[in-house]
Structures are given as structure tokens and as C-alpha cells.
Amino acid sequence: MSVSTMDFTQRNVAIDILRALTMLLMIFVNDLWTINGYPDWLGHAGKGQDMLGLADIVFPCFLFVVGMSIPFAIERRFCKGLSGISTVGHILSRTFALLLMGVFIVNTEYGVSPETGMSRSVFRIIMVIAFLLIWNVYPKTDNQYIKRLYGILKIAGVLILIWLAIVFRDAGGGVFQARWWGILGLIGWTYLICAFIYLFTRDRLNYLIPIWIIFVLICILKSGTIEGAPLLNLPHGNFLDEWLNILHIDNGALPAFTMGGMLLSLISAKYARTGNLTKIICIACTVCIFLIAGFLSHNVWIVAKLGATPPWVFFCTAIAVGTYSIIYWLVETGKASWFTIIRPAGTATLTCYLLPYIAYSLTTITGIKLPEWLTIGFAGVLNCIAYSFIIIGITWLLGKIHIKLRI
């Protein structure tokens, strides 16, 4: 194989497209709750159910994309001459933003009491507006008055969030609190762990591969088997579990996805000049190895997202690697334009993720309902697909008027 010098200064369009495709599917599966009679394989597997639904693949693929982006983001900062200290600050600020947004969203999932003085729909709209005020990418300008205005808007967003946290009461009268971190929070913790690992190891695969193996081994040892108990069934409150909880590693499955994406980026860049036939063979072998690992481990564990079992990790990793490889090949052969319609979801991903909270809230407030025939079976699925593309279209329109979240 031909080894090339790694270059992360250029944007990887294939990663953007994979992120966009993942976000499209995330919006789609998250909208399935609005319809009835859709095929079971489109949704999430239930607790204890041995199944891999489409919805069970989306989150791990997104974590995989997060990992693929980490080397590009960090190396690009160093190429610009930014220091390691500033990069640490950047990682911490991004993590804090994801955790904060995750906690706000999770609190609203427990309902909003009338004591708050507003409905859940109104609360969520104000919440997302505050997010936009704080983390919007404001246009660059040399005008000092406009810069001050941007600063005032950010401060206003912070004050709004503080006010919302103070007045919040859930359906049972409980106050604002960190219940669980939500999807954004889980992404935040996983990003924090893996970004720091990369920051201290950089592109040294001899360190990164063993670390990925450790996360996979933790998943294998800590996941409940078909028999019930995990292979490493330590007493409650043991030292290992306490540290895994403190570091938010849990059973290692989530950081394994992100580390896997990081490794794919590094290996792809390292062997970028390798012949196409060799690349195809390596990719096919990698996908087959993970599929075989998934089938073999299925003899011990069920395939379950809720249990974060090893077969789930192996199968989803195979899907992520295979999907990225196909997208990369399409980009290299000049087919990137096929994905133009969904590209905003890959470059303004956080905006795209938050827009449904406003959309659902507005439909609740206005009382708008679709005809029943549009919410059942095949017609309902088509409705969810259309909704996903509409959200991406709105994301594109907002970007045109300089409304775009970035952390």
C-alpha cells in the first residue's frame, strides 16, 4: 500500500453527505410517532426485543460521523496556528453547549406545568430561539455597532435560558434538573472523551486502535447476555462501574462508534493514494469482519440498541463503514451533486435537528392536523419523508438569511 501524508485541511465532502443522510433519516424516524401502521422495521426495537430497526441505526451512524470529523476539526485548528490550550477550550465549550441543550430538551419531555406560565409548546419555541441567539453564526462585520448588537443578542439568549430554567416546572411540579442528558448530551459526552483522546494521541494509530479495542471489550464484558447477566458481573458500586459512570463511558458502545469513525478518517487519509482495487478489497474485508463479528456475537447477546449490545455495535459499524465508502466513491466519481438537496443537513446539522421542536410546537398551538388518511400506512410514511425534506429546506432558507447554529 502507498502511504501518504495526512491532509485534513481540505473539507471532506463525503463526511458532510453522510452526516446529511444520517440527519435526514433521524428527522424521518423521529417523525414516525405522528403516524400509525408503518412497518416495524422502520422504528426502534422495543426493550428486550432482538431486532435492528432503521431507527436503531441512525444514532450510532451519527456518532460515527462525529468521530470522522474530529481529526479534521482539530488538525484544521493547528494548521491555523491555534494553540493546544485554545483547542481544549473549544472542545469544552462545544461539550457544554451540547449538554446544556440536551438538559433543556430532556426537561421538557417530562411535561411543562401550568405553574410555569406557558405551555410546553411555547416553552420549546422560546428555548430554541434562545439557542439561536447564543450560538448563531452571525455575519462577519467591521461595524462596531453591529458587533455590539450581536453581543447583546447572545447575552439576551443566555438570560432567556436562565429565566426558563428558574420558572420551569414539569408535569409533576418538579424543578429544572439534569435527569438524563438526552441525545445531544450523549453526543456531547462521547465527543468530549474521543476529542481529548485524539488531542493527546493525534494520528498515532498504534495508540488509537488499542483504545478502540478497549471500548469494544468493555461493551462485550458489561452488556447483559441472553442468559441475563453480563460476562463481567461485578458487585454493585464496584470501582470499575463507578469510573465508567463518572467518565460517562457506560458500557463503551457509544465511544466505540465515535472512535471507529475517527479511525476510518485516519486510515482513509493515510492510504489515500492506494489503488482502487486494494481499497475495495480492504473495505469489503472490513465490512465482512464486522458482519461476521455481529453474527457470532448474536449467539451470546441479542441485537438491541436499548441494551447497547455488541451485535448492535458490530452491525451498525459495518453499515457505517459501508455507507461512507459508497458515498466516498460517488463523490470521487463526480456524483456529489446527487446529494445537493440534503446537503444543508450536513453543514447546518444542529439547526436541522432543532427545527422539528419548533415545527411540532407550532402545529400544537395552531391545532393544525393532517387528514387521517395521510397518517396511516404507506401514505403516512410518505408524509414523514416529505416532512424530513421540508425541514431540510427550511434549514437551507434560514442559512440564506444567516440563521445557522454552530458550536
N, C-alpha and C positions, 0 to 999 in steps of 0.2 A: 504493500500500500504506500501511496505517496502522502507524506505528512507535510502539511502546510502551516505557515504561521497563522495563528488565530487572529481574525479581524472582526471585532464586534462594533466597529464604528459605523458600519452600514446597517440600516434598518432591515430586518428580516421580514419581508412581506408575507412569507408563508406562515410565520407565527401570528401575525396580525389576522390573517384569514382564518387560521384555526381558532383563534380567540373569538373572532366574529361568529364563526359557525357554532361554537360552543355556547355563546351568548344567545344566538338565535334559538337554539334548542332549549336553553334554560328558560327563556321567556315562554316558549311553547309549552313545555311540560308544567311550568308554574301556572299556566292558564287553564290546565285541564280541569281544575276544580269547578270551573264555570259551566261545564258540560256533563252530560250523562251518556252512558252506553258506549264509551270508547273502549278499544281493545286493552286488555290488562297489561300487555307487554309495553304499552306506551308510558305507563305510570310507574310509581315506586312499588317495590315488593313490600309486603306487609311484614310486621315484626315476626321473626321466626320462619318466614317464607323463603324457600330455596328457589330464588328467581333473580334474573338480571334484567330489569326493565330498562327502557330507554332513559327514563328519568334517573335511574341509578348510575348511569354512565356519565352524565353531564358534569356533575360536581368534580369527580376525580379528573376528568379531562381538563377542567378549568384549572385545577391545582397543578396539573402537568404543564399547562401553558404558563402559569405563574413561574414555575421553575425554569422553563425555557427562556423566559425574559430576563431573569436575574443576571446572568453573565453579561448580557447586552447592556442592561441599565448600569451596572456597577463599572464595567470596563469603560463605558462611554464617559462616565464621570471622571475617571482617572485620565482619560485621553484629553479631557478639557482642562486638566491641571488641578482639579478639585482634590482636596486632601482626604485622607482616611477618616479624620475626625468629622468632617462635613458629611461624609458618606454615612457614617454611623448615625449622625443626627437625622439625615434623610430617611434612613431605614426606620428609626424610632418614630419619626413624625408620621410616616406612612402607616406604620402599625397602629399608632394611637388613633389616627383618623378612621381606620377600618374598625377598630374595637369600639370606638365611640358611636359610629353609625350603626354597628351591629347591635349594641346595647339598646339604643333608642328604638330600633325596629323591633327587637325582641320584646321590649316592654309593651309596645302597642299590640302585640299578638295576644296579650293577656286581657285585652279589652281596655276601654277608657271609660271610667266612671263619670256620671253627670257632675260629680263634685269638681271635676277638672274644669268645668265651664265650657266644654266643647265636646263634640262627638269624636270618635276615633278617626273618621274621615278628615275632619277639619284639622285635627292634631297632626295627622300624617302629612297633609299638604303643607302646613306651616313648617313641620320638621324638615321636609325635603327642600323647601325654599331656603331654610337656614343653612342646610348643607351646601346649596348652590352659592349662597352669599359668601360662605367661608372658603370653599375650595374651587370656585370657578376660575377658569383660565382667563383672566381679564386681558384685553388687548394691550400690547405694549405702547407706551406713550412717553413723550418727554414733557408733557404738560403737567406741572406740579399740582395744579388744582384737581385734575382728573385722577392723578395718583392718590391724592388725599381722599378723594371720593371713594376710590376702590378700598382704601384702608378703612374708611367709615363703614362701608358695606360689610366688610369682613367682621369688624367689631360688632355691628348690628346682628350678624348671624350668630356670633358667639353669645351675645346677650339673649337672643331668642331661645337658643338651646338651653341656657341656664334657666330661663323663665319656664320653659316647657318641663324641664326636669323637676323644678320646685313644685309646680302646680299639678303634676301628673298624679293620678290615682287610677289603679287598674279596676277591673270589674268587681273585685272583692275588697276594694278600699286600700290595697297595698300601695306603698310609695315606689318611686323610681329606684331601681336597683339592678345590679348585674345578676340576672337569673341564669342565662347561658349566653354565649357570645353570638349566636346566630351565624348564618352563612358568612357574612362579611367578617365577623370576629374570628371564625375558624380559619378563614383565609389569612387574616392578619397575623395570628399566632404562628401559622405554618410558614408564612413569608418571613417573619422575624427570625425564626430558627434557621431556615435554609439560607437566607440572605447573609446572616452572620457567619454561617459555616463557609459560604463562598468567599466572604470578605477576608477570612483568615487563611483560607487554603488556595484561593484563586483557581487557576485552571489545572491544578495538580490532581490528575485522575487517581494517582496512587493513594491519595487521602479520601477523595470523594466517593470512589467506588466502595471502599470498606464501610464508610459511614452509611451509604445507601443500604448495604447488606445488613448493617446493624438494625436499621429501622425495619427492614423486612423480617429479620429474626425476631425482633420484639413483637411484631404483628403475629408471627407464627406461634410464639410462646404464650402470648397474652390473650389470643382470641379463643372464645368458647368453642369447643369441638362439637360434633354431632352428639357425642356422649354427654355433653353438658359443660364439664369443667375444662378450663384451658390446660395446655400441656404444663405450663409453669403456674401451678395453683398455690401461690404463696398466701400466708395468713393475712387477713385484713389489716391495713395500716402498716404494711411492711415498707422498708426503706426504698425499694425499687419503685413501687407504685407511687409512693409519695413524691419522689423526684420526677417521675414521668408526669404526674399531675401538675407539679409546680412549673415544669417546663412546657406544659400543655402539649406533650407528645402523645398522651393517651396510649393507644396500642401500637403507635408508629405508622399506621396506614397512611394518614394524610401527609406527613413529611416524606414518606416513601414515594408518593406520587410526585411531589414537587422536586425532590432530589432526582427522580427519574427523568423529569423534564430538563433539569439542569445538565445532567449527564448527556442527554441526547443532543442538546445545543453544543456542548463542548466537543463531543466526539464528531458531530457533523462538521463543525468548523475545523477541527484538527485534520480531518481526512477529506476536506472539501475537493481536493484535486484528484481524488481516487477515481478510477474508471467507473463508468456507469454500471457495467456488469457486476463488478465487485460490490458496488453499493447495493444493488438489487439483491444479491446473494446474502449480504450481511443483514439487510433489513428483513428479508424473508426468514432468515435463521433466527433473528431476534424475536420477531413476532411469533414464530413457531415455538420457540423455547418458552415464552410466557404463556402461550396457549396450553402447551403440554404441562407446564407447572400448574396452571389453573385446573386442568382436568385431573391431574394426580392429587392435588391438594383437596379436590372436591370429595375425595374418599374419606377425608377427615373432617372437613368443615363444609357447611352449606355456603352457597353464594349469597351473600347478604350485605347490602350497604349499611343497614342499621347496626349490624354487628361488626362492620369493617373487617370482614374475614379475609384470609389470604387468597382464596379463589377470586374474590371480588377485586383485590389488588392486582393479581396477575392478569385476569381477563381485561380489566379496564386499561392496564398499562399496554397490553398488546393492541387494543383498539386505538389508544392514543398514538402509539408509535406508527402503526399502520396508516392511520388517517393523516398524520402530519407528513409522512413520506409521500403519500399520494398527492397531497396539496403542494408539497415542495416540487414534485415532478411537474405538476401542472403549471406552477409559476415559472419553472425553468424552461418550459416549452412554450411560454408566451400566452398561457391561458388565465393569467391573473384577472383579466377583465371579466371572466365568468362570475367572479365574486363581488363585483363592484357594488351591487345593490345592498350587500350586507356589510361592506367594509366599515361604515360608521360604528357598527357594534364592536369592531376590533380596535378602533382608535379612540372611541369615547365610551368605553365599556361601562364605567361606573354610572355615567349619565343614563345609559341604556338600561342598566339594572334598576335604577331608582324610579324611572318614569312610570312603570306599572303601579307603583304605590299612589301616584297622583291620579292615574287613569281610573283605577278601581274606586278611589275615594270620590272622584267627580261623578262617576256613574251612580254611586250610592247616594250622594247628595241630591243629584238631579232626578233620581228614580228611573233613569233610562234602562230599559230592558229589551233584549233582543227577542224576536218571535221564538216561541218554544221549539219550532222545527229546526231552528238554527243552533240549538244547544243539545241536540241528540245525535248520537251515532256519527256517521261519516260527515254529515253536514256540520256537526259540532267540531269535529277535528279540523275541517277546512276553515271554520271560523277562528279556531286557535292559531292556525297557520297565518291567516290574514292579519290577525291581531299582532302577531310577532313582527311581521313586516311593517305594519303601521307604526309600531313603537320604534323600530329602527329608522323609519322615515322621519318621524318626529325628532329623533336624536340628530339626524343629519340637518334638519331645518334649524334646530337650536344651535348647532355648531356654526351655521352660517351667520347667526346673529351674536356670535361669541358667547354662547352659553354652553359650557363644557366643563364637567368636573375633572379635576386631575389632582392626585395626591402624591 
